Structure formats: structure tokens, C-alpha cells
Amino acid sequence: MDARGPKAPGGDALRDAAENLFQELQEHFQALTTTLTLRMEEMGNRIEDLQKNVNDLMAEAGIENPIKEQM
């Protein structure tokens, strides 16, 4: 006898449907996580470029303490 108790009619089909739905949700979540990670990396690169450009502009303007030194 199964430790989960007696089987309900259609229980296997319902369990299979729930497992398939859970698998699809996991796949979508993984894809979303990957997309967010890539976008965060892109944003980090853009911020670094912006900091470099600001430092360059400050150096051209003759400002002694660029942002890089303040951090």
C-alpha cells in the first residue's frame, strides 16, 4: 500500500499536470533570472563608463578631485 493513502480517480493526471506546471514555472523563472542578471551587468558597465566620462570631464575642467579619488 502507498504511504500517501488511497489514490483518487484522476489523481495521477492531476499530479502530472501540477508537475508540468511547476517545471514550466521553474523554466520561466530561470529565464527571467538570466535576463535580469544580464541587464544588471549591462547597467553596471554603463555606470562605469559614465563615471569614467565624468572623471575625464572633471580633469579637462581642471577640477582636482575626480570622482574616482573620492570613492
SESEBA-253541 format. One line per 4 residues: number of its first residue (from 0); for each residue z, x, y of N, C-alpha, C. Coordinates in Angstrom, 1 decimal, padded with zeros to 4 digits. Each point is the difference from the previous one (the first is absolute). Last residue first. Layout:
BEGIN
NUM> Z:X:Y:Z:X:Y:Z:X:Y  ...;
***
This chain:
BEGIN
70> -004.1:036.0:058.1:000.4:-000.6:-001.3:000.8:000.9:-000.9  -002.0:001.2:004.3:001.2:-000.9:000.2:000.5:-000.6:-001.3  -004.0:002.8:000.3:001.3:000.8:000.2:001.2:-000.9:000.1  -004.3:-002.1:-000.4:000.3:000.8:-001.2:001.3:000.8:000.1;
66> -001.9:-002.3:003.8:000.8:-000.9:-000.9:000.4:000.8:-001.3  -000.8:003.0:004.4:-000.8:-001.0:-000.8:000.9:-000.8:-001.0  001.1:002.8:004.5:000.6:-000.4:-001.2:-000.8:-001.0:-000.8  -001.4:002.0:004.3:000.6:001.1:-000.8:000.5:-000.5:-001.4;
62> -004.2:-001.6:003.3:001.3:-000.4:-000.3:000.6:000.9:-001.0  -004.6:-000.1:002.0:001.0:001.0:000.4:001.5:-000.4:-000.3  -004.4:-002.1:-001.0:000.5:-000.5:001.2:001.1:001.0:000.5  -002.1:000.6:-004.2:-001.1:000.1:001.1:000.6:-000.3:001.4;
58> 002.8:-000.6:-003.8:-000.2:001.4:000.2:-001.1:000.2:001.2  000.8:-004.3:-001.5:001.2:000.5:000.8:-000.2:001.5:000.3  -003.2:-002.1:-002.7:-000.1:-000.5:001.3:001.2:000.5:000.9  000.1:001.0:-004.6:-001.2:000.7:000.6:-000.1:-000.4:001.5;
54> 003.2:-002.3:-002.6:000.4:001.4:000.2:-001.1:000.8:000.7  -001.1:-004.3:-001.4:000.9:-000.1:001.2:000.5:001.5:000.3  -002.7:-000.5:-003.8:-000.8:-000.2:001.2:000.9:-000.1:001.3  002.1:000.4:-004.3:-000.8:001.2:000.4:-000.7:-000.1:001.3;
50> 002.1:-003.8:-001.8:001.0:001.0:000.5:-000.7:001.3:000.4  -002.6:-003.3:-002.0:000.4:-000.4:001.3:001.0:001.0:000.6  -001.3:000.6:-004.4:-001.1:000.3:000.9:000.3:-000.3:001.4  003.1:-001.3:-003.3:000.0:001.5:000.2:-001.1:000.4:000.9;
46> 000.2:-004.5:-001.1:001.1:000.3:000.9:000.0:001.5:000.2  -003.1:-001.6:-003.1:-000.4:-000.4:001.4:001.1:000.4:001.0  000.9:000.6:-004.6:-001.0:001.0:000.5:-000.5:-000.3:001.4  002.9:-003.1:-002.1:000.7:001.3:000.2:-000.9:001.0:000.6;
42> -001.9:-004.0:-001.4:000.7:-000.2:001.3:000.8:001.3:000.3  -002.2:-000.2:-004.1:-001.0:000.0:001.1:000.7:-000.1:001.3  002.7:-000.5:-003.8:-000.4:001.4:000.1:-001.1:000.1:001.2  001.4:-004.3:-001.1:001.1:000.7:000.6:-000.3:001.5:000.2;
38> -003.1:-002.7:-002.3:000.0:-000.3:001.4:001.2:000.7:000.8  -000.3:000.4:-004.7:-001.1:000.7:000.6:000.0:-000.3:001.5  003.2:-002.2:-002.5:000.3:001.4:000.0:-001.1:000.8:000.7  -000.6:-004.7:-000.8:001.0:000.3:001.1:000.3:001.5:000.1;
34> -002.8:-001.4:-003.5:-000.7:-000.2:001.3:001.0:000.3:001.1  001.7:000.1:-004.4:-000.9:001.1:000.2:-000.7:-000.1:001.4  002.8:-003.5:-001.3:000.8:001.2:000.2:-000.9:001.2:000.3  -002.1:-004.0:-001.3:000.5:-000.2:001.3:000.9:001.3:000.4;
30> -001.6:-000.3:-004.4:-001.2:000.1:000.9:000.5:000.0:001.5  003.2:-001.0:-003.3:-000.4:001.4:-000.1:-001.1:000.3:001.0  001.2:-004.4:-000.6:001.1:000.7:000.7:-000.3:001.5:000.1  -002.9:-002.8:-002.5:-000.1:-000.3:001.4:001.0:000.8:000.8;
26> 000.4:000.2:-004.7:-001.2:000.7:000.5:-000.3:-000.2:001.5  003.6:-002.3:-002.0:000.3:001.4:000.0:-001.2:000.8:000.5  -000.5:-004.6:-000.7:000.8:000.2:001.2:000.4:001.5:000.1  -002.4:-001.4:-003.8:-000.8:-000.1:001.2:000.8:000.3:001.3;
22> 002.4:-000.3:-004.1:-000.9:001.2:000.0:-000.9:000.0:001.3  002.7:-003.8:-000.7:000.8:001.1:000.3:-000.8:001.3:000.1  -002.2:-003.8:-001.6:000.3:-000.1:001.4:000.8:001.1:000.5  -000.7:-000.2:-004.6:-001.2:000.3:000.7:000.1:-000.1:001.5;
18> 003.6:-001.3:-002.7:-000.2:001.4:-000.1:-001.2:000.5:000.7  000.8:-004.6:-000.3:001.0:000.6:000.9:-000.1:001.5:000.0  -002.7:-002.5:-003.0:-000.4:-000.2:001.4:000.9:000.6:001.0  001.2:000.2:-004.5:-001.1:000.8:000.2:-000.5:-000.1:001.4;
14> 003.5:-002.8:-001.4:000.4:001.4:000.1:-001.1:000.9:000.3  -001.1:-004.5:-000.9:000.7:000.1:001.3:000.5:001.5:000.3  -001.9:-001.0:-004.2:-001.0:-000.1:001.1:000.6:000.2:001.4  002.9:-000.3:-003.8:-000.8:001.3:000.0:-001.0:000.0:001.1;
10> 002.4:-004.0:-000.6:000.8:001.1:000.5:-000.7:001.3:000.1  -001.2:-004.5:-001.9:-000.8:000.5:001.2:000.8:001.2:000.6  003.1:-003.0:-002.7:-001.5:-000.1:-000.1:-000.7:000.5:001.3  004.7:002.1:-001.4:-000.5:-001.2:000.6:-001.5:-000.1:-000.2;
6> 003.8:002.8:-003.0:-001.1:000.0:000.9:-000.4:-001.3:000.5  005.1:001.8:-001.4:-001.2:-000.6:-000.5:-001.2:000.0:001.0  003.6:003.9:000.4:000.1:-001.4:-000.3:-001.3:-000.6:-000.4  001.1:004.7:001.0:-000.2:-000.8:001.2:000.1:-001.5:-000.2;
2> 000.2:003.4:-003.5:001.2:000.0:000.8:-000.1:-000.8:001.2  -002.8:-000.8:-004.7:-000.1:000.7:001.3:001.3:-000.2:000.8  -000.5:-000.1:-005.5:000.0:-000.9:001.2:000.0:000.9:001.2;
***
